[in-house]
């Protein structure tokens, strides 16, 4: 085992556990009736700085630090072009959802995206159905994150894959389950700062190794000129580039429940506006640098790495002494744990709140609800751990598949539900069924028709279903319109009435 790498990384892990214990203390001092608000939304009290970093670390994951750089290593700057779409993710979430989403969520007492959809489109198939779909796709997404982190730890620290997996799963589940959302956003802030320092150090080191930017570009051109082209020497059509970059990892991020939920936790408009500026700057830095480094790694470690997902850890080890490498190792781990912790929370809230309490009508005391929330978080972590025991050959394929599935389910109902009064329950059901079902079938049997990513087609099906079915059926009820466009709170909950 490589102890100079393991020791500084262990210190970082310990800091995350301490923050989790702090979050537990905050929860312990929370009134029973305020537990759900604190556990899932941090009391809706986030300032601009913390909001920006928790949103950034929700967007930046194993895909940014491991999967996409691995593709950049193999195929070149085309992945810098594709990944640029995610730079707009934070602005889209806070700008498109923003105030409207936060105001509505407060009026209907919602902490999850399925809950917002359930009240807007009052039928169990929308609330509980979307929650189940969310949990299924997020489970795949979380397993990909843990796999990526374990591969890094195995490569750099010289420990067995399972040891790294256990360490990361335990740490993430611990601070998430005991500390709730406040622990998650505080660790997100720590992890975001660690990522900035680690990525910055790696960028400087790789330029220094190559002898400057121009020399690095010359060496890449000598290796393979196609690495420097925006379409991988013609291997990628512009339809594929645009639909992956600006539909899947751009607009598609609006349909990611663990990202969208950040749009209802800010303290006020001032905090939201500050976060929009900061998250855009930070996302530009992460996206540009990590995608650039993926291709640049060819100069440091040479082409032909057998497992492409290990490119970034191998580059770190080649450029830094062991102790420094251990510190920088915390950057991709930070991205992974911050993303998984957010996903664990929204998945647990979906199963407990949206399915068990709302759709099935189970009445729980506040203390029982608190126990069930934590136990569900632990159970989901266990399922993800089991799935991650057998890693796939290419990490990013799972990440992209999960993003596409989530966006196919949530994006159209959420946007139309917030901004089109005529959208109704039947349209939402049709949109979810055709969007999600269409995505699964297209991805399975006819992937990328006409060179466009599967999500572009499933979103088109979802929009047609939403508009067509809504116009052919009755208008939403007055209670629903009042809840989303009126000034007062609802007198009753149309979803609970429909569920019963």
C-alpha atoms as one frame of an Amber mdcrd trajectory, in Angstrom:
protein
   0.000   0.000   0.000   1.111   3.551  -0.794   0.952   5.201   2.650   2.158
   8.684   1.554  -0.990   8.816  -0.575  -3.321   7.128   1.918  -2.502   9.295
   4.970  -3.408  12.783   3.612  -6.465  11.333   1.962  -7.545   9.805   5.283
  -7.313  13.242   6.906  -9.682  14.587   4.248 -12.133  11.737   4.834 -12.061
  12.473   8.563 -13.016  16.114   7.940 -16.115  14.958   6.068 -17.114  12.723
   8.973 -16.678  15.622  11.424 -18.961  17.789   9.279 -21.525  14.977   9.287
 -21.444  14.962  13.087 -21.977  18.734  13.086 -25.015  18.277  10.858 -26.300
  15.695  13.317 -26.043  18.245  16.132 -28.041  20.762  14.108 -30.712  18.163
  13.419 -30.809  17.202  17.096 -31.701  20.802  17.954 -34.423  21.005  15.315
 -38.085  20.859  16.260 -39.746  17.563  15.307 -42.097  19.253  12.841 -39.144
  20.997  11.139 -37.046  17.841  10.711 -38.096  17.135   7.108 -37.357  20.726
   6.037 -33.933  20.662   7.696 -33.014  17.111   6.638 -33.899  17.538   2.960
 -33.541  21.281   2.306 -31.349  22.756   5.049 -34.281  24.858   6.221 -34.283
  26.625   2.807 -31.631  28.998   4.158 -28.631  28.693   1.816 -26.590  31.782
   0.985 -25.080  32.489  -2.435 -21.583  31.082  -1.773 -22.729  27.776  -0.287
 -25.522  27.451  -2.861 -23.039  27.912  -5.709 -20.725  25.211  -4.402 -23.425
  22.687  -3.558 -24.893  23.203  -7.028 -21.463  22.924  -8.659 -20.565  19.747
  -6.812 -23.937  18.274  -7.753 -23.139  18.935 -11.420 -19.483  17.876 -11.220
 -19.126  14.157 -10.584 -17.094  11.108 -11.519 -18.028  11.873 -15.104 -16.202
  15.198 -15.016 -13.125  13.894 -13.183 -12.845  10.371 -14.567 -15.276   9.327
 -17.300 -15.214  12.254 -19.723 -11.431  12.881 -19.386 -11.015   9.194 -20.245
 -12.981   9.811 -23.437 -10.909  12.939 -24.071  -7.759  10.867 -23.690  -8.993
   8.382 -26.295 -10.758  10.717 -28.728  -9.411  14.225 -28.166 -10.771  17.745
 -27.868 -14.154  16.735 -29.255 -15.021  15.988 -25.612 -13.994  19.475 -24.567
 -16.554  20.759 -27.084 -19.214  18.281 -25.935 -18.681  18.874 -22.220 -18.905
  22.656 -22.619 -22.683  22.300 -22.490 -22.563  21.629 -18.754 -21.068  25.070
 -18.085 -24.595  26.470 -18.389 -26.035  23.938 -15.936 -26.061  26.176 -12.881
 -27.532  29.166 -14.734 -30.240  26.951 -16.242 -31.240  25.474 -12.894 -31.337
  28.799 -11.045 -32.450  30.920 -14.006 -35.122  28.710 -15.573 -36.413  27.117
 -12.370 -35.210  29.820  -9.969 -37.797  31.970  -8.211 -40.826  30.235  -9.701
 -39.706  26.837  -8.464 -38.747  28.109  -5.010 -41.979  30.083  -4.507 -44.171
  27.175  -5.556 -42.219  24.703  -3.417 -42.705  26.878  -0.328 -46.423  27.288
  -1.011 -47.043  23.557  -1.362 -44.462  22.537   1.286 -42.394  20.501  -1.202
 -38.803  19.325  -0.821 -38.528  17.113  -3.896 -39.188  17.378  -7.616 -41.694
  14.446  -7.593 -43.648  16.267  -4.879 -43.855  19.434  -7.000 -45.019  17.374
  -9.977 -47.492  15.462  -7.813 -49.280  18.644  -6.715 -49.162  20.188 -10.191
 -50.463  16.988 -11.790 -52.511  15.324  -9.027 -52.318  11.603  -9.697 -50.249
   8.854  -8.025 -48.801   7.827 -11.391 -47.111  11.214 -11.590 -45.870  11.625
  -8.011 -45.079   8.049  -7.019 -44.333   6.968 -10.586 -41.764   9.687 -11.190
 -40.246   9.025  -7.739 -39.732   5.333  -8.563 -38.193   6.191 -11.953 -35.953
   8.707 -10.206 -34.688   6.162  -7.697 -34.031   3.538 -10.394 -31.922   5.800
 -12.602 -30.173   7.491  -9.674 -29.192   4.079  -8.325 -27.309   3.381 -11.555
 -25.815   6.864 -11.450 -24.631   6.448  -7.838 -23.083   3.064  -8.564 -21.074
   4.672 -11.371 -19.780   7.302  -8.938 -18.633   4.734  -6.388 -17.038   2.633
  -9.113 -15.059   5.619 -10.350 -13.792   6.516  -6.901 -12.803   2.946  -6.104
 -10.865   2.647  -9.357  -8.958   5.805  -8.491  -8.107   4.587  -5.008  -7.034
   1.185  -6.321  -4.792   2.772  -8.949  -3.145   5.366  -6.736  -3.076   3.878
  -3.244  -2.370   0.295  -4.216  -5.287  -1.096  -2.190  -7.859  -3.622  -3.425
 -10.860  -2.211  -5.290 -13.290  -3.386  -2.584 -11.348  -1.597   0.188 -11.660
   1.753  -1.577 -15.324   1.052  -2.262 -16.078   0.303   1.397 -14.214   3.419
   2.588 -16.036   5.745   0.216 -19.481   4.184   0.715 -19.175   4.271   4.517
 -18.035   7.904   4.611 -20.688   9.168   2.202 -23.567   7.252   3.760 -22.493
   8.251   7.268 -22.419  12.027   6.850 -25.493  12.006   4.604 -27.701   9.862
   6.833 -26.743  11.436  10.165 -26.274  15.047   9.056 -28.874  15.479   6.323
 -28.878  18.287   3.782 -26.918  20.757   5.907 -24.057  18.281   6.263 -24.248
  17.636   2.528 -23.989  21.301   1.526 -21.181  22.002   4.021 -19.193  19.029
   2.767 -20.027  20.176  -0.763 -18.403  23.525  -0.021 -15.302  21.845   1.420
 -15.201  19.447  -1.515 -15.676  22.234  -4.048 -12.700  24.137  -2.646 -10.617
  20.957  -2.643 -11.569  20.349  -6.271 -10.569  23.871  -7.288  -7.143  23.536
  -5.660  -6.550  20.026  -7.005  -7.583  20.801 -10.575  -5.599  24.057 -10.589
  -2.453  22.277  -9.374  -2.877  19.543 -11.986  -3.336  22.076 -14.796  -0.173
  23.983 -13.845   1.818  20.767 -13.432   0.869  19.338 -16.823   1.749  22.579
 -18.636   5.071  22.715 -16.832   5.796  19.091 -17.762   5.045  19.704 -21.436
   7.006  22.970 -21.613   4.034  25.273 -22.063   0.745  25.289 -23.928   2.157
  25.625 -27.441   4.616  22.783 -26.919   1.879  20.565 -25.505  -0.323  21.238
 -28.532   2.578  20.465 -30.868   3.212  17.130 -29.148  -0.485  16.186 -29.373
  -0.501  17.104 -33.058   2.522  14.895 -33.647   0.816  11.971 -31.897  -2.503
  12.307 -33.720  -3.834  15.491 -35.384  -7.405  14.228 -34.880  -7.008  14.726
 -31.128  -7.065  18.493 -31.689 -10.125  18.653 -33.946 -13.611  19.512 -32.619
 -15.155  16.443 -34.291 -12.426  13.840 -33.625 -11.254  13.937 -37.222 -14.768
  13.381 -38.547 -15.632  10.455 -36.273 -18.397  12.499 -34.596 -21.211  14.184
 -36.519 -22.206  17.667 -35.406 -25.670  16.322 -34.652 -24.133  13.939 -32.124
 -21.869  16.634 -30.663 -24.697  19.146 -30.213 -27.260  16.711 -28.808 -24.821
  15.201 -26.314 -23.248  18.518 -25.340 -26.239  20.866 -25.273 -29.196  18.512
 -24.861 -27.823  15.714 -22.653 -25.281  17.534 -20.441 -26.741  21.009 -20.975
 -30.531  21.304 -21.021 -30.836  17.758 -19.696 -29.440  18.867 -16.325 -32.773
  20.591 -15.639 -34.265  17.121 -15.417 -31.801  15.891 -12.787 -33.769  15.807
  -9.504 -30.709  16.108  -7.237 -29.647  19.202  -9.199 -33.094  20.761  -9.629
 -33.801  20.522  -5.887 -31.038  23.109  -5.335 -33.435  25.569  -6.933 -35.709
  25.505  -3.897 -33.185  25.791  -1.058 -31.766  29.317  -1.430 -32.463  31.965
   1.204 -33.516  34.847  -1.061 -33.188  36.322  -4.566 -29.892  37.989  -3.723
 -28.367  34.629  -2.787 -29.700  33.098  -5.993 -28.199  35.830  -8.209 -24.799
  35.601  -6.514 -24.820  31.841  -6.909 -25.627  32.111 -10.648 -22.494  34.162
 -11.286 -20.174  32.090  -9.112 -21.402  28.684 -10.308 -20.883  29.703 -13.951
 -17.286  30.757 -13.320 -16.469  27.614 -11.342 -18.193  25.298 -13.846 -16.246
  26.905 -16.711 -13.001  26.253 -14.860 -13.803  22.626 -14.030 -15.176  21.775
 -17.456 -12.467  23.387 -19.547  -9.554  22.203 -17.434 -10.678  18.595 -16.880
 -11.592  17.973 -20.512  -8.342  19.593 -21.627  -6.350  17.476 -19.167  -7.927
  14.279 -20.435  -6.461  14.821 -23.890  -3.217  16.330 -22.531  -2.606  13.160
 -20.510  -1.400  11.543 -23.741   1.742  13.665 -23.428   2.382  12.726 -19.784
   1.602   8.994 -19.673   1.533   8.213 -23.387  -1.247   6.589 -25.410  -2.480
   3.049 -24.933  -3.568   2.982 -21.272  -5.527  -0.245 -20.896  -8.252   1.102
 -18.558  -9.051   4.608 -19.793 -10.906   5.521 -16.582  -7.564   5.457 -14.728
  -6.021   8.180 -16.909  -6.412  11.056 -14.430  -5.063   9.157 -11.375  -2.130
   7.866 -13.446  -1.391  11.421 -14.564  -1.496  12.683 -10.982   0.931   9.970
  -9.901   3.279  10.791 -12.773   3.408  14.515 -11.981   3.436  14.736  -8.180
   5.313  13.195  -5.260   3.193  10.688  -3.275   2.088  12.971  -0.427   1.024
  15.739  -2.802  -0.686  13.147  -4.998  -2.661  12.006  -1.957  -3.915  15.548
  -1.390  -4.882  16.015  -5.038  -6.543  12.591  -4.987  -9.156  14.196  -2.740
 -10.417  16.303  -5.684 -12.088  13.529  -7.722 -13.208  11.839  -4.501 -14.804
  15.133  -3.458 -16.711  15.313  -6.734 -17.944  11.752  -6.319 -19.010  11.918
  -2.678 -20.755  15.272  -3.070 -22.789  13.980  -6.008 -23.716  10.697  -4.338
 -24.744  12.374  -1.077 -27.165  14.619  -2.972 -28.582  11.653  -4.850 -28.996
   9.603  -1.687 -31.063  12.355  -0.097 -33.415  12.907  -3.025 -33.820   9.142
  -3.506 -34.678   8.600   0.161 -37.107  11.517   0.143 -38.730  10.125  -3.002
 -39.318   6.694  -1.494 -40.395   7.866   1.964 -42.202  11.121   1.224 -43.498
  10.764  -2.319 -44.303   7.046  -2.366 -44.859   5.873   1.226 -46.432   8.983
   2.765 -48.136  10.801  -0.124 -49.072   8.125  -2.656 -49.822   5.324  -0.194
 -51.341   7.627   2.402 -49.295   6.350   5.353 -49.442   8.588   8.400 -46.178
   8.806  10.332 -45.213  10.662  13.470 -42.310  13.079  13.079 -39.985  10.822
  15.073 -40.947   7.770  13.010 -40.471   9.761   9.802 -36.980  10.813  10.930
 -35.985   7.201  11.614 -37.429   5.989   8.313 -35.650   8.732   6.352 -32.280
   7.754   7.807 -32.838   4.017   7.444 -33.908   4.438   3.823 -30.745   6.431
   3.123 -28.673   3.623   4.628 -30.550   0.937   2.691 -30.117   2.751  -0.620
 -26.417   3.105   0.085 -26.224  -0.643   0.620 -27.945  -1.361  -2.699 -25.587
   0.966  -4.551 -22.597  -0.655  -2.840 -23.730  -4.092  -4.029 -24.143  -2.832
  -7.597 -20.677  -1.280  -7.567 -18.948  -4.531  -6.635 -18.728  -5.475 -10.330
 -17.446  -2.447 -12.333 -18.354  -2.088 -16.051 -15.727  -1.556 -18.783 -16.636
   2.112 -19.367 -17.873   4.327 -16.536 -19.244   7.190 -18.600 -21.732   4.994
 -20.464 -23.657   4.490 -17.185 -23.509   8.196 -16.334 -24.876   9.301 -19.702
 -27.584   6.631 -19.645 -28.787   7.743 -16.211 -28.781  11.448 -17.158 -30.816
  10.681 -20.258 -33.344   8.579 -18.376 -33.873  11.186 -15.661 -34.205  14.056
 -18.143 -36.672  12.031 -20.225 -38.885  11.605 -17.185 -38.652  14.982 -15.455
 -37.621  17.785 -17.778 -40.799  18.328 -19.831 -43.350  17.848 -17.004 -41.345
  20.159 -14.736 -40.858  23.001 -17.230 -44.358  22.811 -18.697 -45.837  22.405
 -15.231 -44.196  25.617 -14.038 -44.788  27.777 -17.103 -47.839  26.486 -19.034
 -51.167  26.675 -17.199 -52.926  24.469 -19.727 -50.661  21.484 -19.026 -52.706
  18.871 -17.185 -52.394  15.523 -15.422 -53.164  13.391 -18.470 -50.562  15.252
 -20.484 -47.996  14.740 -17.716 -48.684  10.998 -17.507 -48.363  10.656 -21.273
 -45.196  12.753 -21.228 -43.547  10.627 -18.531 -44.564   7.315 -20.101 -43.606
   8.200 -23.682 -40.490  10.144 -22.695 -39.025   7.557 -20.338 -40.283   4.510
 -22.242 -39.151   5.975 -25.549 -35.685   6.682 -24.173 -35.226   3.144 -22.859
 -36.438   1.560 -26.116 -34.436   3.855 -28.406 -31.259   3.414 -26.365 -31.741
  -0.353 -26.389 -32.775  -1.048 -29.980 -31.977   1.947 -32.249 -29.350   4.091
 -30.493 -28.705   7.589 -31.887 -31.102   7.674 -34.866 -29.845  10.045 -37.593
 -26.756  10.691 -35.449 -28.743  12.477 -32.717 -28.492  11.394 -29.096 -31.354
   9.250 -27.791 -32.412  11.995 -25.357 -33.205  14.406 -28.205 -35.781  11.926
 -29.523 -37.271  11.057 -26.147 -37.658  14.754 -25.257 -39.419  15.333 -28.585
 -41.823  12.478 -27.784 -42.325  13.895 -24.292 -43.160  17.399 -25.583 -45.597
  16.096 -28.212 -47.327  13.929 -25.610 -47.575  16.765 -23.086 -48.964  19.330
 -25.540 -51.203  16.995 -27.550 -52.832  15.153 -24.662 -53.223  18.301 -22.528
 -55.048  20.128 -25.326 -57.330  17.153 -25.972 -58.361  16.742 -22.331 -59.792
  18.929 -19.569 -58.063  21.934 -18.028 -56.324  21.700 -14.636 -58.447  22.375
 -11.558 -58.736  25.817  -9.967 -56.905  24.510  -6.880 -53.875  23.576  -8.953
 -53.821  26.892 -10.813 -54.109  28.769  -7.522 -51.265  26.769  -6.004 -48.879
  27.556  -8.863 -50.027  30.987 -10.028 -52.088  32.401  -7.160 -50.893  34.504
  -4.260 -52.161  32.467  -1.331 -51.493  28.974  -0.062 -53.711  26.046  -1.004
 -56.738  25.318   1.133 -56.230  21.641   0.391 -53.728  19.435  -1.365 -55.133
  18.250  -4.729 -52.596  15.410  -4.918 -53.479  13.930  -1.548 -57.176  14.164
  -2.440 -56.565  12.370  -5.756 -54.356   9.725  -4.126 -57.032   8.870  -1.601
